[in-house]
Amino acid sequence: MTETPTTAHISVPELVTVDPADGARVGSWPIDDAAAVGAAVERARTAAQVWRELGFTERKRALQRWAGYLIGHVDEFCALIHAENGKTVDDAYLEVVTAVEHLEWAAVNAAKILGPKKVWPGLMMANHEAVIEQRPHGVVGVIGPWNYPVYTPNGSIAYALAAGNTVVFKPSELTTGVGHWYVDAFTKANPALPAGILGAVTGPGETGRALVEAGVDMVAFTGSTATGKKIMAAAARRLTPVVLECGGKDAAIVAEDADVAAAADAIAWSAMSNSGQTCVGTERCYVVESVFDEFLAELTTRVADLAPGSAAGAAYGPMTMPSQVDVVTAHVRDALDKGATAVVGGLDAIRAPFVSPIVLVDAPEDSDAVREETFGPTLTVRKVRDVAEAIRLTNAGKYGLASSVFSRKRGMEIARALRAGATSVNSPAAYAAIPALPFGGVGESGVGRIHGAAGLLGFTRPHSIARQRFAIPGMALQSFARTESTMSLIRKVTARRFGRAK
């Protein structure tokens, strides 16, 4: 007799996360299939009405309780981030604190930015009240990255929640524990709220695709340009709105009047921190020839002694994704083969899972190290005649995420000439820590914005309402009952208002 299978006999695939420094197991979770993802979306849809009807004030309190929980348990959280992502505990702490700053800003500013706005109806419709009200999309699916597993998805999740949406979050398969801890913190901070306001689903890329196809009302994605294009195509089948933060090949410009030592310090950190695994980290640098030698000397002094590792005191951690080591190797080799010189590091600096700093000069503009996203602790430095050449080369790439400029007098002028979503002047990536500034790219770096007022507005749709307050006898323009005398009056008024040059 054949035994009928029971739940106990069904093997559910598991996702296992490991410490990238030594491969030690960190945790495991059942992988969510399409049915499980659909169920999570339905829970979010059920909770959406309750969350929306709480209003701005109560949602703000719930989000602030969540922020309080994150900071109250920050040491535990940072230890997990260190274990799964590999970054130093101090870097993990700065990531959490910056995320909480954004969470607080979204909670506090949502009512002011998204509250109903009265607008002037115009002379012809002066008997009407005109109001713009922002409506949440509904259920937002957020697909997050592994390099900043808290800060980056928080830029979508916190703003989406503050706007009145519910969220289903798929963290990266490399940092699943971090994602679940972050989501569970919301529930623990708000035990009286219904399940589903913020939920998590677990799995690889297939789980992310299932989330996009599960009927969510908006998708927010951070990751590679290639995957972003696939998500956009899948979302287009239902005309689901998307915000995509994709790849970058961010440049720094050092002008002739820069504080060279300060520029070298900022660029060294921007290029090498988090093992170079930063979408807005500097990967290429253009330096005006009059300060090139001084800058290169300052830069090499700062990066030559940086040492990656997993113990306390390491400058940065391992490469989180093992396959990314192969990308770094290929880009460095390609640049060297095409005539670049390694003034710090080189191929021998790559000892997986760690990569020591690599600085290349004279890498051709058509080399992968200059053209493609490397996502490792590498930096190309090129001497240019002047700032105009630096601007031209910076803008020549297919990406346009972020950039930085170092100049005592011309910083804003140069920044305005750059094709990028964000620019930091005389500091590295300052825009990312300022919640009021929108963040996102152009070109193959993505579409849409998170953070700031633009981010809040992006997670809503405007609903325009015109209400007639009183009728004007004889002035029913939107009626078959309108008279010739009414139209004659309208023509005269219109001619007087617009018919003469001013």
Backbone torsions as a table, in degrees:
resi	resn	phi	psi	omega
1	MET	NA	132.0	-179.7
2	THR	-80.4	130.2	-179.5
3	GLU	-77.8	135.2	176.2
4	THR	-73.0	126.6	-179.7
5	PRO	-60.4	142.4	174.9
6	THR	-117.7	169.9	179.8
7	THR	-57.7	-34.4	-178.1
8	ALA	-65.2	-23.7	-178.2
9	HIS	-90.9	-8.7	-177.1
10	ILE	-85.6	125.2	179.1
11	SER	-90.0	117.8	179.7
12	VAL	-93.5	124.3	179.1
13	PRO	-57.3	142.3	-179.7
14	GLU	-115.6	149.7	172.1
15	LEU	-106.0	126.8	-178.6
16	VAL	-113.0	131.7	174.3
17	THR	-105.6	149.3	-177.6
18	VAL	-132.8	160.1	173.0
19	ASP	-73.8	118.8	-176.5
20	PRO	-65.1	-17.3	-179.2
21	ALA	-75.5	-36.8	-174.7
22	ASP	-136.6	1.4	178.4
23	GLY	77.8	5.5	-179.8
24	ALA	-66.6	140.3	-179.5
25	ARG	-66.3	132.3	177.9
26	VAL	-102.3	-46.5	-179.3
27	GLY	-170.0	173.5	177.4
28	SER	-146.3	150.5	-177.9
29	TRP	-143.9	146.4	174.2
30	PRO	-64.7	139.6	178.0
31	ILE	-80.1	131.7	-179.8
32	ASP	-85.2	124.2	175.4
33	ASP	-85.5	-176.1	-176.0
34	ALA	-59.8	-36.8	179.9
35	ALA	-65.5	-42.5	179.7
36	ALA	-66.9	-38.5	176.8
37	VAL	-63.7	-43.9	178.1
38	GLY	-60.3	-39.4	178.6
39	ALA	-64.6	-38.4	177.8
40	ALA	-64.6	-39.8	178.3
41	VAL	-65.4	-39.0	178.2
42	GLU	-65.9	-38.9	175.6
43	ARG	-60.9	-41.2	178.2
44	ALA	-64.7	-38.2	179.9
45	ARG	-67.6	-38.1	177.9
46	THR	-64.8	-39.4	-178.8
47	ALA	-77.6	-14.8	-172.2
48	ALA	-61.2	-40.3	-177.5
49	GLN	-65.2	-43.1	179.3
50	VAL	-61.7	-46.4	-177.7
51	TRP	-64.4	-42.0	-179.8
52	ARG	-64.5	-42.3	-175.6
53	GLU	-75.4	-10.9	174.6
54	LEU	-62.6	-31.0	-179.5
55	GLY	83.2	171.5	-174.7
56	PHE	-62.2	-40.9	-174.0
57	THR	-66.0	-48.2	-178.8
58	GLU	-71.4	-34.3	175.5
59	ARG	-65.2	-39.1	177.2
60	LYS	-58.9	-44.4	179.7
61	ARG	-63.0	-39.5	179.3
62	ALA	-65.2	-42.4	179.8
63	LEU	-67.9	-36.0	178.3
64	GLN	-71.0	-33.5	173.4
65	ARG	-63.0	-39.6	177.4
66	TRP	-62.7	-46.2	178.1
67	ALA	-58.6	-41.7	178.7
68	GLY	-62.3	-39.4	178.4
69	TYR	-65.6	-43.4	-179.8
70	LEU	-58.9	-44.5	-179.9
71	ILE	-73.4	-36.5	179.0
72	GLY	-64.9	-23.4	-179.6
73	HIS	-120.5	29.2	-170.8
74	VAL	-65.5	-33.9	-178.9
75	ASP	-65.3	-44.1	177.1
76	GLU	-61.1	-44.0	-178.4
77	PHE	-64.1	-45.2	-178.0
78	CYS	-65.2	-34.9	176.9
79	ALA	-62.6	-39.2	178.5
80	LEU	-68.4	-41.8	177.9
81	ILE	-60.5	-43.9	177.7
82	HIS	-59.9	-41.1	-176.9
83	ALA	-69.8	-42.3	-174.4
84	GLU	-87.9	-37.7	-177.9
85	ASN	-93.2	-34.8	179.6
86	GLY	99.3	-13.0	-178.3
87	LYS	-67.3	161.0	-179.1
88	THR	-64.7	157.9	-179.4
89	VAL	-63.4	-38.8	178.5
90	ASP	-63.0	-42.5	177.8
91	ASP	-65.3	-36.5	176.7
92	ALA	-63.0	-41.8	179.1
93	TYR	-62.5	-45.5	179.0
94	LEU	-62.5	-35.9	177.6
95	GLU	-63.7	-46.0	-179.3
96	VAL	-64.6	-44.3	-178.8
97	VAL	-62.8	-41.9	178.7
98	THR	-65.1	-38.6	176.7
99	ALA	-62.2	-41.4	-179.8
100	VAL	-66.7	-35.6	174.9
101	GLU	-58.4	-44.1	177.9
102	HIS	-66.6	-40.5	178.7
103	LEU	-60.1	-45.5	178.7
104	GLU	-63.6	-43.2	-178.3
105	TRP	-63.1	-44.3	-179.9
106	ALA	-62.9	-42.4	-179.2
107	ALA	-63.2	-42.6	-174.7
108	VAL	-76.8	-35.2	-171.8
109	ASN	-96.6	-7.0	-176.0
110	ALA	-58.6	-44.5	-176.6
111	ALA	-63.3	-42.5	-178.3
112	LYS	-66.5	-40.5	-175.4
113	ILE	-82.0	-35.5	-173.0
114	LEU	-104.6	-4.4	179.1
115	GLY	-66.1	161.5	-179.0
116	PRO	-56.5	139.6	-179.6
117	LYS	-124.3	124.7	174.0
118	LYS	-84.5	138.4	177.9
119	VAL	-126.8	157.0	-179.2
120	TRP	-69.1	125.4	-176.2
121	PRO	-77.6	-9.9	-176.7
122	GLY	93.4	160.2	-174.4
123	LEU	-64.5	-41.4	-176.7
124	MET	-68.4	-23.7	-179.0
125	MET	-116.8	33.0	-173.2
126	ALA	-65.6	-16.5	178.7
127	ASN	-87.0	10.0	179.5
128	HIS	-112.2	153.2	167.1
129	GLU	-99.6	132.3	-179.0
130	ALA	-116.9	124.8	-174.6
131	VAL	-132.7	138.1	171.5
132	ILE	-110.0	123.5	176.9
133	GLU	-120.0	136.2	-179.1
134	GLN	-93.7	125.7	179.8
135	ARG	-107.5	135.0	173.4
136	PRO	-63.3	149.9	179.0
137	HIS	-65.6	-37.6	-177.8
138	GLY	133.3	-105.6	178.4
139	VAL	-104.1	123.9	179.7
140	VAL	-107.1	127.7	173.1
141	GLY	-94.1	124.1	-178.5
142	VAL	-115.6	126.2	178.0
143	ILE	-114.6	115.8	-170.5
144	GLY	-104.3	165.7	-178.6
145	PRO	-97.2	176.6	-179.7
146	TRP	-100.3	-17.2	-172.5
147	ASN	-76.4	-37.9	170.9
148	TYR	-129.2	79.9	-167.9
149	PRO	-72.3	-9.4	177.1
150	VAL	-110.8	-57.6	-174.5
151	TYR	-57.8	-46.8	-172.7
152	THR	-69.0	-53.5	178.1
153	PRO	-65.4	-29.1	177.1
154	ASN	-58.9	-31.8	178.7
155	GLY	-62.9	-24.2	172.7
156	SER	-95.0	-45.9	-172.9
157	ILE	-64.8	-49.3	-177.1
158	ALA	-62.5	-41.6	-177.9
159	TYR	-72.7	-37.3	177.3
160	ALA	-64.9	-43.8	178.8
161	LEU	-65.5	-43.5	-180.0
162	ALA	-61.5	-29.4	179.8
163	ALA	-81.3	-5.1	175.9
164	GLY	103.2	5.0	176.3
165	ASN	-84.4	161.0	163.2
166	THR	-101.4	162.4	-170.2
167	VAL	-136.1	137.0	166.6
168	VAL	-113.8	122.1	-171.3
169	PHE	-112.3	126.2	170.0
170	LYS	-107.8	104.7	176.0
171	PRO	-73.2	164.5	175.6
172	SER	-58.4	146.5	177.3
173	GLU	-64.1	-18.0	178.5
174	LEU	-83.1	-22.1	-177.7
175	THR	-131.1	44.0	-177.5
176	THR	-64.5	-38.9	179.6
177	GLY	-61.4	-40.3	177.8
178	VAL	-61.9	-44.9	-179.5
179	GLY	-62.3	-43.3	179.8
180	HIS	-68.1	-38.3	178.8
181	TRP	-61.5	-44.4	179.7
182	TYR	-60.7	-44.9	179.9
183	VAL	-69.5	-43.4	179.3
184	ASP	-61.4	-31.3	179.0
185	ALA	-61.8	-36.3	177.4
186	PHE	-63.3	-44.8	-179.3
187	THR	-64.7	-44.0	-179.5
188	LYS	-66.0	-33.5	179.0
189	ALA	-76.4	-19.8	-176.0
190	ASN	-134.1	63.3	-174.5
191	PRO	-65.0	-20.8	-178.1
192	ALA	-82.2	-13.8	-178.4
193	LEU	-82.3	150.9	-178.4
194	PRO	-68.2	153.0	176.1
195	ALA	-65.6	148.7	174.9
196	GLY	106.4	-11.3	178.3
197	ILE	-63.6	-44.6	172.1
198	LEU	-135.5	115.9	179.5
199	GLY	-127.5	167.4	-179.5
200	ALA	-128.7	146.0	171.8
201	VAL	-123.6	151.9	-170.3
202	THR	-120.2	136.9	173.8
203	GLY	154.6	180.0	178.5
204	PRO	-82.3	-156.2	-177.4
205	GLY	-59.2	-32.8	179.6
206	GLU	-62.0	-35.8	177.7
207	THR	-67.0	-38.8	176.4
208	GLY	-63.4	-41.7	177.6
209	ARG	-63.5	-40.4	178.0
210	ALA	-61.4	-36.4	179.2
211	LEU	-65.8	-43.1	179.0
212	VAL	-61.9	-35.8	-175.5
213	GLU	-92.5	6.4	-174.4
214	ALA	-91.2	10.3	177.6
215	GLY	88.0	19.2	175.6
216	VAL	-65.4	159.7	-175.2
217	ASP	-94.1	-10.5	176.4
218	MET	-162.2	151.5	177.9
219	VAL	-126.0	132.4	172.8
220	ALA	-120.1	124.4	-173.9
221	PHE	-131.3	141.3	170.0
222	THR	-128.7	127.7	-179.5
223	GLY	166.7	-155.4	-175.7
224	SER	-71.0	156.3	177.9
225	THR	-62.8	-40.5	-178.8
226	ALA	-60.5	-45.0	178.8
227	THR	-69.7	-37.2	178.1
228	GLY	-59.4	-39.2	178.4
229	LYS	-65.3	-38.5	178.5
230	LYS	-65.4	-41.2	179.4
231	ILE	-65.7	-41.7	179.4
232	MET	-62.8	-40.3	179.2
233	ALA	-65.8	-41.5	179.2
234	ALA	-66.5	-40.6	179.7
235	ALA	-67.3	-28.7	-177.9
236	ALA	-65.0	-22.0	-178.7
237	ARG	-62.4	-31.5	177.9
238	ARG	-112.1	10.7	-174.8
239	LEU	54.1	38.8	177.1
240	THR	-75.0	126.0	179.3
241	PRO	-65.8	149.1	-179.0
242	VAL	-134.0	153.8	163.9
243	VAL	-127.8	124.7	-173.3
244	LEU	-122.8	122.9	172.8
245	GLU	-112.2	106.7	-170.8
246	CYS	-111.3	-149.6	-171.3
247	GLY	-68.1	167.8	176.8
248	GLY	-148.8	156.5	172.8
249	LYS	-139.5	67.0	-163.9
250	ASP	-73.3	139.5	-176.4
251	ALA	-111.1	152.6	170.9
252	ALA	-119.4	140.2	177.1
253	ILE	-114.7	128.2	176.9
254	VAL	-112.1	109.6	-177.1
255	ALA	-81.8	170.2	-176.9
256	GLU	-66.5	-22.5	-178.9
257	ASP	-103.4	19.2	-178.8
258	ALA	-72.4	153.8	164.5
259	ASP	-75.9	97.8	-167.6
260	VAL	-63.1	-43.5	-179.2
261	ALA	-62.9	-43.4	179.3
262	ALA	-66.4	-38.1	178.3
263	ALA	-64.0	-44.0	179.5
264	ALA	-62.8	-41.0	179.3
265	ASP	-63.3	-45.6	-178.7
266	ALA	-66.1	-43.2	-177.0
267	ILE	-70.4	-37.1	176.6
268	ALA	-58.5	-45.9	178.9
269	TRP	-66.1	-45.3	-177.8
270	SER	-60.6	-38.4	-176.4
271	ALA	-79.3	-35.1	-169.1
272	MET	-106.3	-23.4	-177.6
273	SER	-62.2	152.6	-177.1
274	ASN	56.3	31.0	-179.3
275	SER	58.5	29.2	179.8
276	GLY	73.1	7.1	-176.2
277	GLN	-90.7	61.2	-176.4
278	THR	-133.4	123.0	-175.9
279	CYS	-63.0	-27.7	178.3
280	VAL	-105.3	15.1	176.1
281	GLY	-74.0	148.2	179.5
282	THR	-71.4	126.8	177.0
283	GLU	-114.8	-18.8	178.3
284	ARG	-141.5	148.5	-173.1
285	CYS	-138.8	131.3	178.7
286	TYR	-115.1	122.1	-172.3
287	VAL	-122.7	127.3	178.3
288	VAL	-62.0	137.5	-168.3
289	GLU	-57.6	-30.7	-177.1
290	SER	-66.2	-21.1	179.5
291	VAL	-120.4	10.3	-173.4
292	PHE	-63.1	-51.1	-176.5
293	ASP	-62.0	-41.5	178.9
294	GLU	-63.8	-43.8	-179.7
295	PHE	-63.3	-46.1	-177.1
296	LEU	-62.0	-38.9	177.8
297	ALA	-64.5	-43.8	178.7
298	GLU	-64.3	-41.9	-178.0
299	LEU	-65.0	-50.0	-177.3
300	THR	-62.8	-35.2	176.8
301	THR	-60.1	-38.5	-176.0
302	ARG	-78.3	-30.6	-174.5
303	VAL	-100.5	-19.0	-172.9
304	ALA	-60.5	-33.4	-175.4
305	ASP	-99.9	3.9	177.3
306	LEU	-70.0	132.0	-177.3
307	ALA	-126.2	124.5	175.4
308	PRO	-76.0	160.7	178.1
309	GLY	173.3	-179.9	179.3
310	SER	-112.2	-10.1	-179.4
311	ALA	-88.7	167.3	177.3
312	ALA	-59.3	140.5	179.7
313	GLY	97.5	-11.4	177.0
314	ALA	-68.9	144.0	179.4
315	ALA	-68.6	-38.1	176.6
316	TYR	-158.0	173.9	-172.1
317	GLY	-97.8	-163.3	-179.9
318	PRO	-77.3	170.6	168.6
319	MET	-69.4	125.9	-175.1
320	THR	-71.1	-42.5	-180.0
321	MET	-99.9	115.3	-176.3
322	PRO	-53.9	-39.6	-177.4
323	SER	-66.0	-18.8	-179.7
324	GLN	-69.1	-23.9	176.1
325	VAL	-61.8	-37.2	178.8
326	ASP	-66.0	-35.9	178.0
327	VAL	-65.4	-46.5	178.3
328	VAL	-58.2	-46.2	-179.8
329	THR	-59.2	-46.2	-178.3
330	ALA	-64.2	-41.1	-178.7
331	HIS	-68.2	-41.8	179.8
332	VAL	-66.6	-44.4	179.6
333	ARG	-61.6	-43.3	179.8
334	ASP	-60.4	-43.7	-179.7
335	ALA	-64.6	-43.7	179.7
336	LEU	-64.4	-40.9	178.7
337	ASP	-63.2	-27.3	-178.2
338	LYS	-95.5	10.4	171.9
339	GLY	111.2	0.0	178.8
340	ALA	-70.7	158.5	176.3
341	THR	-120.3	133.2	176.7
342	ALA	-89.2	111.6	178.4
343	VAL	-90.7	-17.5	169.9
344	VAL	-137.7	132.3	177.3
345	GLY	69.9	-149.0	-174.8
346	GLY	143.7	-164.4	-179.1
347	LEU	-61.5	-30.4	-179.8
348	ASP	-73.7	-7.1	176.4
349	ALA	-81.9	-6.9	-176.8
350	ILE	-98.0	105.5	178.7
351	ARG	-133.1	85.6	-172.7
352	ALA	-51.0	139.4	6.9
353	PRO	-88.9	11.8	-177.4
354	PHE	-107.4	144.7	175.0
355	VAL	-129.8	119.1	176.5
356	SER	-76.7	163.6	-176.8
357	PRO	-57.9	140.3	177.5
358	ILE	-129.8	123.1	177.0
359	VAL	-120.1	124.1	-178.3
360	LEU	-115.1	136.8	172.8
361	VAL	-116.8	154.8	178.7
362	ASP	62.9	28.3	173.5
363	ALA	-74.5	127.6	-179.2
364	PRO	-61.8	151.1	-178.4
365	GLU	-66.0	-19.5	178.4
366	ASP	-93.7	5.9	177.6
367	SER	-79.4	154.6	-179.3
368	ASP	-62.7	-31.1	-178.8
369	ALA	-66.1	-20.3	178.5
370	VAL	-103.1	-32.6	-170.0
371	ARG	-94.1	-35.8	-174.0
372	GLU	-108.7	156.8	179.1
373	GLU	-70.9	119.7	-178.4
374	THR	-88.1	-43.6	177.6
375	PHE	61.2	47.2	175.5
376	GLY	-150.0	176.0	-176.7
377	PRO	-79.2	64.1	-179.5
378	THR	-126.6	155.4	179.6
379	LEU	-150.5	131.2	171.0
380	THR	-99.8	137.8	-179.8
381	VAL	-124.5	127.9	-178.1
382	ARG	-128.2	137.4	174.6
383	LYS	-81.7	133.1	178.2
384	VAL	-125.7	157.4	-179.0
385	ARG	-65.1	-45.0	-174.3
386	ASP	-156.9	178.7	-178.8
387	VAL	-63.9	-35.3	-179.9
388	ALA	-58.4	-42.0	177.7
389	GLU	-67.0	-38.5	178.5
390	ALA	-61.7	-41.7	178.9
391	ILE	-64.1	-43.6	-179.0
392	ARG	-61.1	-45.3	-178.8
393	LEU	-69.6	-37.4	177.8
394	THR	-61.4	-41.8	-175.8
395	ASN	-82.9	-4.1	-173.4
396	ALA	-78.8	-17.9	-175.3
397	GLY	-77.6	168.2	-179.7
398	LYS	-80.3	-18.6	179.6
399	TYR	-92.0	162.0	177.0
400	GLY	-159.0	57.6	-176.9
401	LEU	-87.6	-64.4	-176.4
402	ALA	-146.1	174.8	-177.3
403	SER	-164.7	169.2	174.8
404	SER	-143.1	152.3	-175.7
405	VAL	-134.2	137.6	178.1
406	PHE	-125.6	108.8	-178.1
407	SER	-161.8	136.2	-179.7
408	ARG	-72.3	-35.0	-172.5
409	LYS	-116.9	-24.2	-170.3
410	ARG	-112.8	13.7	-173.6
411	GLY	-56.0	-48.6	-178.1
412	MET	-68.3	-38.6	178.3
413	GLU	-60.4	-45.9	-179.6
414	ILE	-67.8	-42.5	-179.6
415	ALA	-57.2	-41.1	-177.1
416	ARG	-67.9	-17.1	-178.9
417	ALA	-91.2	-3.3	-173.6
418	LEU	-93.4	141.0	176.2
419	ARG	-88.9	89.3	-176.6
420	ALA	-158.1	158.5	178.0
421	GLY	-79.9	-23.8	-178.5
422	ALA	-151.9	146.3	177.8
423	THR	-139.2	137.6	176.1
424	SER	-111.4	130.3	-178.3
425	VAL	-105.6	120.4	177.3
426	ASN	62.7	26.5	173.8
427	SER	-163.0	160.2	-179.1
428	PRO	-94.2	118.9	170.6
429	ALA	55.9	35.2	-178.8
430	ALA	-62.5	-32.7	-178.6
431	TYR	-57.6	-30.3	-176.4
432	ALA	-69.2	-24.2	-178.3
433	ALA	-96.9	1.7	-179.3
434	ILE	-106.2	102.9	-172.5
435	PRO	-59.3	-28.6	-176.5
436	ALA	-74.5	-13.2	-179.0
437	LEU	-90.2	128.3	176.5
438	PRO	-68.1	153.7	-176.9
439	PHE	-134.2	134.1	178.2
440	GLY	164.7	173.1	-173.6
441	GLY	-118.4	-177.2	174.6
442	VAL	-126.1	169.3	-178.6
443	GLY	61.4	-137.6	-177.7
444	GLU	-80.4	9.0	174.0
445	SER	-88.9	-3.5	171.9
446	GLY	126.0	-175.3	179.9
447	VAL	-137.2	151.8	177.5
448	GLY	84.6	174.6	-178.0
449	ARG	-137.6	145.7	166.3
450	ILE	-115.0	171.5	178.9
451	HIS	71.8	157.3	174.9
452	GLY	63.4	-171.9	178.9
453	ALA	-60.5	-39.4	179.8
454	ALA	-61.7	-37.2	177.9
455	GLY	-65.4	-46.2	177.2
456	LEU	-60.8	-46.3	-179.6
457	LEU	-64.0	-34.0	-179.3
458	GLY	-66.1	-24.1	178.2
459	PHE	-93.3	18.3	174.8
460	THR	-136.6	170.8	172.3
461	ARG	-125.3	138.8	-179.9
462	PRO	-76.1	138.5	174.5
463	HIS	-117.9	113.6	-177.7
464	SER	-91.0	129.2	-178.9
465	ILE	-127.0	125.1	174.8
466	ALA	-115.5	122.5	-177.8
467	ARG	-119.5	122.2	176.8
468	GLN	-72.0	121.9	-178.9
469	ARG	-87.1	-32.3	178.7
470	PHE	-160.9	155.8	178.3
471	ALA	-92.7	144.4	176.1
472	ILE	-106.5	114.1	-177.7
473	PRO	-54.7	130.8	177.0
474	GLY	79.7	2.0	-176.5
475	MET	-118.3	30.2	178.4
476	ALA	-78.7	86.1	-176.4
477	LEU	-72.1	-35.8	-177.9
478	GLN	-94.4	60.3	-176.8
479	SER	-158.3	146.5	173.7
480	PHE	-71.5	-7.8	-179.3
481	ALA	-88.5	0.4	-178.7
482	ARG	-64.7	150.6	-172.7
483	THR	-107.2	165.2	177.5
484	GLU	-64.1	-36.1	-179.9
485	SER	-64.8	-36.2	176.9
486	THR	-63.3	-45.9	-179.5
487	MET	-65.6	-35.5	177.6
488	SER	-63.2	-42.0	178.4
489	LEU	-64.1	-42.9	-179.4
490	ILE	-62.0	-41.2	-179.2
491	ARG	-64.0	-42.5	180.0
492	LYS	-63.7	-46.2	-179.7
493	VAL	-63.2	-42.3	-179.0
494	THR	-64.4	-42.4	178.7
495	ALA	-62.1	-41.2	-179.3
496	ARG	-66.6	-37.9	-176.6
497	ARG	-75.1	-40.2	-169.3
498	PHE	-121.5	-9.4	-168.8
499	GLY	-81.6	-11.5	-178.0
500	ARG	-115.7	139.2	177.8
501	ALA	-66.6	143.1	-178.6
502	LYS	-108.4	NA	NA
